[in-house]
Amino acid sequence: MTFGTGGPPGSARRVALMRRLGTDGWSGLVMLAVTVAVAGPAMLGAAEPAIPRGWWTALFAVVVVALLLALLRERSDPAGYGLFAAAVVSSWAVVLTAPHMGLLPVLLVVNAAVSVYLVPLRVGFVVVGLNTAVLVLAVVLNDRGTVDALVTVGFYLLIQVATVLSSVTLIREQRLRRELSEAHIDLRAASALLSESARTAERLRISRDLHDLIGHQLTVLTLELEAARHRDGEPARDHVERANHVARELLADVRRTVGELRTAPSDLSEALRQVVRDLPDLEVTVDVGPDVEADDEQVAALVRAVQEIVTNTIRHADARELWIEVVTGPDGLVLTAADDGRGVREIVPGNGLRGLTERFEALGGDVRFDGTGGFRVTARVPA
């Protein structure tokens, strides 16, 4: 594909954003729909809250908005902790001010499920305990029977614990899949570089054989011609015939050796595709221009660059698609990579991005990063 100045085309970006809504996104939408549904009776007037309906609806809106904003924050962001706390406290107020709860305690289950993504696990269990205490208080305030109260509290307690444990299991499975993908990329990159190294070693062996062979035969050819130059008649003809024979052998050897060199060229496109092949959670499109020619050092740098870019995309970008293009520019080779992830407001290069920059600068090139509308890398290396 061809890159524009703003990343993938608009239609492709819209498709990418739709594909980015994976199982986590759809489960979140379903959870949001359930949350709104359980609050529907109170908001529509079918059930009367203990406080004015407008205030109650505002409290419910605080719960939903605070949870959504908290999920958009990084896990370690203090603002995310504050938003989650606001959502939890607001949900308590919503439940306590609804005398006829119905399925409204599902809000507490939602808080417990979301807590795993926002706070440490021990804090999540604290939230479950506090939610249960609030539910006990709500049951007491509603004067429900002892058996009914125990069943209700026990049911929602078990649901919260099961939800938290299921979310923890899902997060761990996602982390293991990400680590497996990163190891897969590293292995593919090492394999590609090893194959390139083997081709380089083979070309070096052939060049040495060619040097030794040509050197020997040219020496013989020179001696035969020198001898013919100092002789006349039949003796000179014999030397010329032998020189002609040596020249023909030399030509055949050169053709054979050149043929061997042509059978194992550096295939940059295949090397890059080998690195990104069979990734389970990220679709990578690699496009190498037909006029791209790279030497061994450039191939190694480009392979390592793609390895680092794909690893960072899996680890940080929350992306579903990544586009990589290598073309020949006015000043040399240009690698461009752009994903459909969330991007970053401020780019703080880690060891991987710094190593990527140093690798291209060592070849006389440069690397630029852009975190607006996804993450974009542009790396240049002189011809």
C-alpha positions in Angstrom: 0.0 0.0 0.0 1.0 3.6 -0.4 1.4 6.0 2.6 0.0 9.5 2.5 1.1 12.2 4.9 -1.6 11.4 7.4 -1.3 7.6 7.6 -3.8 5.1 6.0 -6.7 6.4 3.8 -9.9 7.5 5.5 -11.9 4.4 4.5 -9.1 2.1 5.6 -8.8 3.9 8.9 -12.6 3.6 9.5 -12.4 -0.1 8.8 -9.4 -0.4 11.0 -11.2 1.3 13.9 -14.1 -1.1 13.5 -11.8 -4.1 13.5 -10.0 -2.6 16.5 -13.2 -3.1 18.6 -12.3 -6.7 19.6 -13.9 -8.9 22.2 -12.9 -6.5 25.0 -14.6 -3.6 23.2 -17.8 -5.5 22.5 -18.0 -6.9 26.0 -17.6 -3.3 27.3 -20.4 -2.1 25.0 -22.7 -5.0 26.2 -21.8 -4.1 29.8 -22.7 -0.5 29.2 -26.0 -1.5 27.7 -26.8 -3.7 30.7 -25.9 -0.9 33.0 -28.2 1.5 31.3 -31.0 -1.1 31.1 -31.0 -1.8 34.9 -31.3 1.9 35.6 -34.0 2.3 33.0 -37.0 1.9 35.3 -35.9 4.6 37.7 -35.0 7.0 34.9 -38.3 6.4 33.0 -40.5 6.7 36.0 -41.4 3.0 36.5 -39.7 3.1 39.9 -39.4 6.1 42.2 -36.0 6.8 43.8 -35.6 8.1 47.3 -34.3 11.5 46.0 -35.5 13.7 43.1 -35.3 11.8 39.8 -33.1 14.4 38.2 -30.5 14.1 41.0 -30.7 10.4 40.8 -30.2 10.4 37.0 -27.3 12.8 37.4 -25.6 10.4 39.9 -26.1 7.5 37.5 -24.6 9.6 34.7 -21.6 10.3 36.9 -21.1 6.5 37.3 -21.2 5.8 33.6 -19.1 8.8 32.5 -16.5 8.4 35.3 -16.0 4.7 34.4 -15.6 5.4 30.7 -13.1 8.2 31.3 -11.2 6.0 33.8 -10.9 3.2 31.2 -9.4 5.7 28.7 -6.6 6.5 31.1 -3.4 4.6 31.6 -3.4 2.1 34.5 -1.0 4.1 36.6 -2.6 7.5 35.9 -3.7 9.1 39.2 -6.5 10.8 37.4 -7.8 7.3 36.5 -7.8 6.3 40.1 -9.8 9.4 41.0 -12.3 8.8 38.3 -12.8 5.2 39.3 -13.2 6.2 43.0 -15.9 8.7 41.9 -17.7 6.0 39.9 -17.6 3.6 42.9 -18.9 6.1 45.4 -21.6 7.4 43.0 -22.7 3.8 42.3 -23.2 3.3 46.1 -25.3 6.4 46.2 -27.4 5.2 43.2 -28.0 1.8 44.8 -28.8 3.2 48.3 -31.3 5.8 47.0 -33.3 3.2 45.0 -35.8 1.5 47.4 -36.9 -1.0 44.9 -33.6 -2.1 43.5 -34.5 -4.8 41.1 -31.3 -5.5 39.1 -29.7 -2.2 40.0 -26.9 -3.9 42.1 -25.5 -5.0 38.7 -23.8 -1.6 38.9 -21.6 -2.9 41.7 -20.7 -6.0 39.7 -19.6 -3.6 36.8 -17.4 -1.7 39.2 -15.8 -5.0 40.4 -15.2 -6.1 36.8 -13.7 -2.8 35.8 -11.5 -2.5 38.9 -9.1 -5.2 37.6 -8.2 -3.0 34.6 -7.7 0.1 36.7 -6.3 -0.7 40.1 -4.2 -3.5 41.7 -6.0 -6.8 42.4 -6.0 -6.3 46.2 -7.8 -3.0 45.7 -10.4 -4.7 43.5 -11.2 -7.1 46.3 -11.5 -4.2 48.7 -14.0 -2.7 46.3 -15.9 -6.0 46.3 -16.0 -6.0 50.1 -17.2 -2.4 50.2 -19.8 -3.1 47.5 -21.1 -6.0 49.6 -21.4 -3.8 52.7 -23.3 -1.2 50.7 -25.6 -4.0 49.4 -26.2 -5.2 53.0 -27.1 -1.7 54.0 -29.5 -1.3 51.0 -31.2 -4.6 51.9 -31.6 -3.5 55.5 -33.1 -0.2 54.4 -35.6 -1.9 52.2 -36.8 -4.2 55.0 -36.4 -7.3 53.0 -36.8 -10.7 54.7 -33.7 -12.4 56.2 -33.7 -15.3 53.7 -34.3 -12.9 50.7 -31.5 -10.6 52.0 -29.0 -13.4 52.5 -29.8 -14.8 49.0 -29.4 -11.4 47.4 -26.2 -10.5 49.2 -24.7 -13.9 48.7 -25.6 -14.0 45.0 -24.1 -10.6 44.2 -21.0 -11.3 46.3 -20.3 -14.5 44.3 -21.0 -12.7 41.0 -18.5 -10.0 41.9 -15.8 -12.5 43.0 -16.3 -14.6 39.9 -16.2 -11.5 37.7 -13.0 -10.2 39.2 -11.3 -13.7 38.9 -12.5 -14.0 35.3 -11.1 -10.6 34.4 -7.8 -11.4 36.1 -7.6 -14.6 34.1 -8.4 -12.7 30.8 -5.8 -10.1 31.5 -3.1 -12.7 32.3 -4.1 -14.6 29.1 -3.8 -11.4 27.1 -0.4 -10.7 28.7 0.9 -14.2 27.9 -0.3 -13.8 24.3 1.5 -10.5 24.0 4.7 -12.0 25.4 4.4 -14.9 23.0 3.9 -12.5 20.1 7.0 -10.6 21.1 9.0 -13.7 21.4 7.7 -14.8 18.0 8.8 -11.5 16.5 12.3 -11.8 18.1 12.6 -15.3 16.8 11.5 -14.4 13.3 13.9 -11.4 13.2 16.8 -13.5 14.3 15.9 -16.1 11.7 15.7 -13.5 9.0 19.1 -12.0 10.0 20.6 -15.5 10.2 19.4 -16.2 6.7 20.9 -12.9 5.5 24.1 -13.7 7.3 24.3 -17.1 5.7 23.8 -15.5 2.2 26.4 -13.0 3.0 28.9 -15.7 4.0 28.1 -17.6 0.9 28.7 -14.6 -1.3 32.0 -14.0 0.5 33.1 -17.6 -0.1 32.2 -17.4 -3.7 34.0 -14.1 -4.1 37.1 -15.6 -2.5 36.9 -18.6 -4.8 36.5 -16.3 -7.7 39.5 -14.3 -6.7 41.7 -17.4 -6.3 40.5 -18.9 -9.5 40.8 -15.8 -11.7 44.1 -15.0 -10.2 45.6 -18.4 -11.0 44.1 -18.6 -14.5 45.1 -15.0 -15.4 48.7 -15.8 -14.2 48.8 -18.8 -16.5 47.3 -16.8 -19.4 49.9 -14.0 -18.9 52.7 -16.5 -18.9 51.5 -18.2 -22.1 51.1 -14.9 -23.9 54.5 -13.7 -22.7 56.1 -16.9 -24.0 54.3 -16.6 -27.4 55.5 -13.1 -27.7 59.2 -14.3 -27.6 58.7 -17.1 -30.0 58.0 -17.5 -33.7 56.2 -20.1 -35.8 54.8 -23.3 -34.4 56.1 -22.9 -30.8 54.4 -19.5 -30.6 51.1 -21.0 -32.0 51.2 -23.7 -29.2 51.4 -21.1 -26.5 48.6 -19.1 -28.2 46.4 -22.2 -28.3 47.0 -22.9 -24.6 46.3 -19.3 -23.8 43.0 -19.5 -25.7 42.1 -22.7 -23.8 42.8 -21.0 -20.5 40.8 -17.9 -21.5 37.8 -20.1 -22.4 38.0 -21.9 -19.1 38.2 -18.6 -17.3 35.1 -17.2 -19.0 33.2 -20.4 -18.1 34.2 -20.2 -14.5 33.3 -16.5 -14.2 29.8 -17.2 -15.7 29.2 -20.1 -13.4 30.3 -18.0 -10.3 28.2 -15.0 -11.3 25.2 -17.4 -11.8 25.7 -18.6 -8.2 25.8 -15.1 -6.9 22.5 -14.3 -8.7 20.7 -17.2 -7.2 21.0 -15.9 -3.6 20.3 -12.2 -3.6 19.2 -10.2 -0.5 15.4 -10.3 -0.4 14.4 -7.4 1.8 10.7 -7.9 1.3 10.7 -11.6 2.3 12.9 -10.8 5.3 10.5 -8.2 6.6 7.5 -10.4 5.9 9.1 -13.2 7.8 9.4 -11.0 10.9 5.7 -10.1 10.9 4.2 -13.4 9.8 1.5 -15.2 11.8 0.9 -12.7 14.5 -2.3 -13.5 16.3 -3.5 -10.1 17.4 -2.0 -7.7 14.9 -2.4 -7.6 11.1 0.7 -6.2 9.5 0.9 -5.0 5.9 4.4 -4.8 4.4 5.1 -3.1 1.1 8.6 -2.9 -0.3 9.1 -0.8 -3.4 10.3 -2.7 -6.5 13.3 -0.4 -6.9 14.5 -0.8 -3.4 18.1 -2.0 -3.1 19.8 -2.5 0.3 23.2 -3.7 1.3 23.7 -6.1 4.2 24.0 -3.4 6.9 20.8 -1.7 5.6 18.9 -4.9 5.5 20.0 -5.7 9.1 18.9 -2.2 10.2 15.5 -2.4 8.5 14.8 -5.9 9.9 15.7 -4.7 13.4 13.6 -1.6 12.9 10.5 -3.6 11.9 11.1 -5.9 14.9 11.2 -3.0 17.3 8.2 -1.2 15.7 6.0 -4.3 15.8 7.0 -5.2 19.3 6.2 -1.6 20.5 2.9 -1.8 18.6 1.8 -5.0 20.4 3.1 -3.8 23.8 1.8 -0.2 23.9 -0.4 0.9 21.0 -3.5 -1.2 21.5 -3.7 -1.4 17.7 -5.3 -3.9 15.3 -3.4 -3.0 12.1 0.1 -1.8 11.3 1.2 -0.6 7.9 4.9 -0.7 6.9 6.4 0.7 3.7 9.9 0.8 2.4 10.6 3.0 -0.6 13.5 4.6 -2.4 13.5 8.4 -1.7 15.5 11.2 -3.2 18.3 10.7 -0.5 18.1 7.0 0.1 15.8 4.4 1.6 12.8 5.5 3.7 10.9 3.2 6.0 7.5 4.4 7.2 5.3 2.6 9.8 1.9 3.7 11.0 -0.6 1.9 13.2 -4.3 2.5 14.1 -3.7 2.5 17.8 -4.4 5.2 20.4 -1.1 7.2 19.9 0.6 9.2 22.6 0.5 12.8 23.7 4.1 12.9 24.6 6.7 10.6 23.1 9.3 9.4 25.6 11.7 7.0 23.8 12.6 3.9 25.7 15.6 1.7 25.2 14.1 0.2 22.0 13.3 3.4 20.3 16.7 4.9 21.3 18.4 1.8 19.9 16.5 2.2 16.7 17.5 5.8 16.4 21.2 5.0 17.1 21.2 2.2 14.6 20.1 4.5 11.7 22.2 7.4 12.8 25.2 5.0 12.7 24.4 4.5 9.0 24.1 8.3 8.4 20.3 8.4 8.6 17.7 9.6 11.1 14.4 8.5 12.7 11.3 10.6 13.5 8.3 9.7 15.7 4.8 11.0 15.6 2.2 10.0 18.2 -0.8 11.9 16.7 -3.7 9.7 15.5 -1.8 6.4 16.1 1.9 6.0 16.3 4.1 6.7 13.2 7.8 6.1 12.6 9.7 7.5 9.7 13.3 6.2 9.3 15.8 7.3 6.6 19.1 5.8 5.6 21.3 7.3 2.8 21.8 5.3 -0.4 
